[in-house]
Amino acid sequence: MHLSPAEVGGRLRFADVRLVIGTRPEAIKLAPVAHALRDCGLPPTLVLTGQHSSLDPAEFGLEHYPAVRLGCAGEEDPNRHVQAVTAAMLPSLRPAPDLIVVQGDTSSALGAALAASLVGVAVAHVEAGLRTHDPRLPWPEEEYRTSIDAGADLLFAPTETAVANLRAEGVGGEIHMTGNTGIDALKATQLWLTPQTLVAERALRILVTCHRRESWGEGLKSIAAALIAIARDGKARIELVLHPNAHVAAMMRQSLDSIRGISLIAPCTQIELIRRMREVDLMLSDSGGIQEEATALGTPLLVLREKTERPEAIASGNAMLVGTSTDRIVAAVRRLLENPYERLAMARPAFPFGDGHAAPRIAAVIERFLAVNSARLMSRNEAKNAG
């Protein structure tokens, strides 16, 4: 039986809050939200879309939450995957939950938000307001997150820039600046790692990740060519963490396997990735989450993209945009390897993305929202369930 929220003694009971998780980044960034909701008496249900079929909730400490599995595996065609998630979500929204929480800009997030809007379920968007203001970069994520924000009831913006973007667009939902839950997750992960030890002398190390859809094809080939040129310089060891996406992994293996000075690393857990990030001298990545994590860790980062929706990492001095041009990447890496003072200037930890307490702020807003809207939500749900 579905029990709608009821406010008793200032606390909500029996609220049905669902967190939509399709990809590893969503699991990383929504795990702190799940725990914060549980701690304030609103334990959520997970909706696992299957977008990343290898995703294991236990890796992110989510194994004890009830879960609904949709089984919409893969996203070779993102728009088709949005349709699949939307269609699969609709039956699970009977009876209607009180709130759907989505994160970021994935096809799982957009599909769930569309399904919720079709049946009148409130939507909360974690990491709202990120923009490059270019629908092609990144594609299709820029259009996805803009669409989610346009219809969300609660918008949790990580930074002042994100808040400004939302206000400029005139969105109708409540805007709250909370910080990014990725920093919450990073701080929790660091508690499991042993303290770093100083090594007097060792070879310089570069860690690389790449997977962006707009880089598939020529972009990835150009990145691979840059890594080969850097490896041949012999001034640093390169470790490339292969992406779980089979297409991306196969392309990088084909280009870089057996190249001296380059090690290909199998897809690793989040805790292993953070450990590696802490230990290297320089990172190259097109990942949005890594822009946040590298900035907080003080790991110098070259962003393998032409534009970023996280300009705070550039403004803090921790990261530089280099795109996918072979020449630009090689020139930037050589300059930083040859100039340790410039590299070290990028190695100061900074926290433009939050203080590690975003999730409790989000949970508190959700609790207030459900309490204020409990009567309306109850009436709406009873009407829809009767229909």
N, C-alpha and C positions, 0 to 999 in steps of 0.2 A: 504494500500500500504506500502511496506517495503522501508524505506529510509536508505541507507547505510551511514556510517559516512562521514562527510565532515568537513574539517578544515576551519573555518571561523574566522578571527581575532584571531588566536591562540587558539580557543576553538572548541571542537567537538560538532556537532549538530546531532540529530537523530540517534545516535548509538543504536543498539539493543543489550543490555547486559542482560543476564538472569542468575539469581541466583537459583541454584537447592537446594531445601530444602525438606528433607524427615523425619527428626527426630528432636526432641527438641534440642539436642546439636547443630545441624546445624542451627536451627532458632536462637538460642542464639548467635552463633558466626558469623552468616552472617548478622544479623540485623545491627550491626555497619557498615558493608561494604555497605549495601543498603543505609543507611543514608549518608555515606561519598560520594558515587557515586552521589546521588541526589544533594548533596551540591556542587559538582563540575560540575553540568550540565549533568549528565549521569544517570537519574533515571532508575533503572533496572526493568525488569519484573521477577516475581517469578515463578518458576516451582515447584509446590507442588506435590511430587510423591505419597503421601499417606502412606509412610512406617509406620509412627506413625499416625494412623487414627484419634486420638483425638487431633492432633496438631491444635491449633487455632492461626493464624497469629496475631490476635489482642493482644494476651498475650505478644508478643514480639515487639509491635509497628509497625507491618508490614501490618496492615489492609488497608492502603491507596495505596499500590502498586498494579498495575495490576498483575493478576496471571493466570497461566495455571495450571489446576488440572489434573493429570494423573490417579489418583485413583488406584495405585498399592499397596493396603493395605497389611500389614503384611510382615513378613520375617522369618517364621518358618524354611524355607530352604533358607539361604542367597544367594546361587548361583542361585537358581530359581528366586529369587527376582531381582538379577542383570539382568537376561534375560528379566524379565517382564518390568523393567524400561527401558532397552535398546530399546525393541520393542515399548513401548509406547512413548518414546522420539522421535523416528525417524519421525513420521508424523508431529510433532510440529516443526521440523527443516526445514520445507518448508513453506515460504522462510527461508533461513538460517540466523540465527542471526550473529552478529559480534564476540561475545564472550560468552562462557558458563563458569560460575564460580561455582566450586564445593568446598566442605569443608570436610576435615577429611578423614574418611576411611569407610564410610557406603556403603551398597549395592546400595543406591540411587546415591551416588557420583560416584562409579565405573560405574554403568549402564549409567549414563548421559555422563561420559567421553568417554565411548566406543561408544555411539551413535554419539557424536560430532566428534569423530575421523573417523567414517565411512563416514561422509558427508563433512569432511574437515573443520569443525568449530574449531576455536582456543579455547583452554581450559586453564583456570587459576585455580590453586589448592591452596586454603587457608589452611594453616597448613601442608605444605609439609615437607618431610624429617624426620618425626618421625619414629624411628626404635627401635625394641628390638633385631633385627638380629636373630629372631627365628620365622619361619613361623607358628609355632603352638601356640605361645603365644604373642599376642592374635590371635586366629583364628576366623574368616578369615581376620581380619582387617589388619594384617601385610602384607599379600599378596595383599589386595585391595589397600592399600596406595602406595605400591611399584609399582603396575601396573599403577595407576593414574600418579605418578611422572614420569614414564618412557615416557609417551606420552604428558605431559603437555607443553604448550608454555610458561606459566608464573608460577613460583613456589615461593610461599610466605612462606618462612621458618621462624618459630617463634624465633629460637635461633641459636647461633653459632654452637652448636652440630648438629642441623638439617641441617644447611648449609654444614657442613663437611660431613654428610652422603650423601647428594645429589652429592657433588663433587666427593666423592669416587666412586659413582655409575656411574659417567659420563653421567648424564642426559643431554638431548639436549636442554631443555628450559632455559629461563632466570631465574636465581636464585636471589631472593631479600630477605634479612633479614628484617623483619618488626615488630617482636614481635607477640604475640598471641592476636587475637581479643577477646578471652575470657576475657582478662583483661580489654579491653575497655568496654565489657558488664558488668563486675563486677562493675567497677567504676560508670557506669550509673545507675545500680541497687541500689548501696549504696546511691545515691542521694535521693531515695524515702524512705529510712529507717530513722527512728528517731535515734538520737545519742544514743550510748550505755550508760547505767547507771551502776555504780558499786553496787554490792550487797555484804554487809558485810559477811554474812554467808549463804550458801545454799548447798544443796547436789551436789556432782559432777555429771556431765551429759556427756553422751556419745551419739553421733549421728552416725548412721550406714546407709549406702546404699550399695547394692550389686546387680549385674545383669549380670556380664560377662558370655558370652556363654560358655567359657571353664570351668566355675565353675558349670554349670548346673549339677545336680545330686549329686555326692559325695562331690563336693566342697561346694555347698550351705548347705548340711547337716552338714558338718564339721564346717562351719561358725556359723550355728544355734546352734550347740552343744557348741561352745565357748561362745556364748552370754548367753546361759543358765547358764554355769559355772560362768561367770562374774556376772550375776544377783544374783546368789545364794550367792556370797561373800558379797553382801549388801553394797558395798562401793560406788556405783554409779547407777544412773538411766540411763536406756538405751532406746533410741528412735530409732526405725527402720523405715525409710521411704520406704514404699512399692513401687516397680517399676511398671510402667504402664503395663509391659509385664505380661499377665495373668498367664502364666506358673510359672514365678519366684514368683509372688505375692502369688499364691496358695501354693507353696512349703514352703514359709516362714510363711504363716499363719498356715499351718498344723503343723509346728515345734514349733512355738513360741506363738501362741494364748493362752491367759490365763496364761502365765508364769509371776509370780510376779516379778516386777521390770523392765519389758519390755513393752513398749508401741508401738503398731503398728500404724504408721501414714499413712493416705491415700496419694497417689501421690499428690504432692503440686506444686505450681507455683515456678518459679525461684526466685522471690522476697522472697517468704516464705522460700525457702530452704536456701538462703543466710542469712536471718534473723536467722534461727536456727543455722547455721554454726557459726555465730558470737557469739552466746550465750553459746556454749558448751565448755567443757574442753578438749575434745578429740573426734576425728572422726575416724571411720573405714570405708573404702570405696575401691571399685575396679574401680571407675570412673576416666577416664582420665581428664575430665574437673574439677572435684573436686580436683585433685592434684594441678592444677594451682590455683584454687580459694582459697583453704586452705592455700597454701603457701603465697599468697598475703594478706590474712586476718590474718595470724599468728595463725591459728587453727592447733594444733598438729594433725598429720595424720598418721595412720597405713594403709598401702596400702595392700589390700587383694589380692595380685597377686605375682607370683614368679618373674616376670620381668616387667619393665616399660619402655615405650618409652619416658618418661619424667624424665630422670635421674637428671635433674636440681633440682627437688623437694627434692631428696635425698641429693644431694651435698650441698644444702642450709641449711640442718639440720632441715627442717620443717617436713620431712616425713621419714618413715622407711618401708621397705618391710617386710611383715610377711607371705605372702602367704595365703593359706586356711587351713593350719594345725591347728587343735583345740588347741593342746599344745602350738604351737608357738604364736598363737593369745592371749591365756589366759596369758601366761608368759609375753608377751610384755605389755599387758594392766595392769596387776598387778604391774609390775615394775614402769610404769609411774604413776599409781595412788598412789603408796606408796612413790614415790620420786618426790615431787612437783618441785624440782630444775631442774631435768632432763626434766620434762614436760614443765616447763616455758622456758627452753632454746630452745624448739621447737616452742615457741609461739611468736617469733619475726617475724613480717611481712617481707617478702622478695619478690623481683620482678625479678627473673631470666627469667620470661616468657614475660616481656615487661613492658612498661610504660603507657599503656592505650591509645596509639596513633597509634596502628597498622592499623586501618581501613583507616584513611586519607592517610597513606603511600601507602597502597594497591590501593586506588582510584587514587592517583597521578600516580602510575606506569601504571595502566590500561588506564588512559587518554593518557599518552605518547605513550603507545603501539598502541592504536587505531589511534592516529594521525600519527605516523610513518608508520603504515601499512594500512592507509585508502585507498590508491589507489589499493593496492593488494587485500584488502578485498572486495572492490567494484567490481573489475573485477571478482574475484572468485565467489562472490555471484550472480552477473549477469549471469555468465555462468551456475551456478548450478540452478538458478531459471528458466533460459530459457530451461534447460534440464528437 
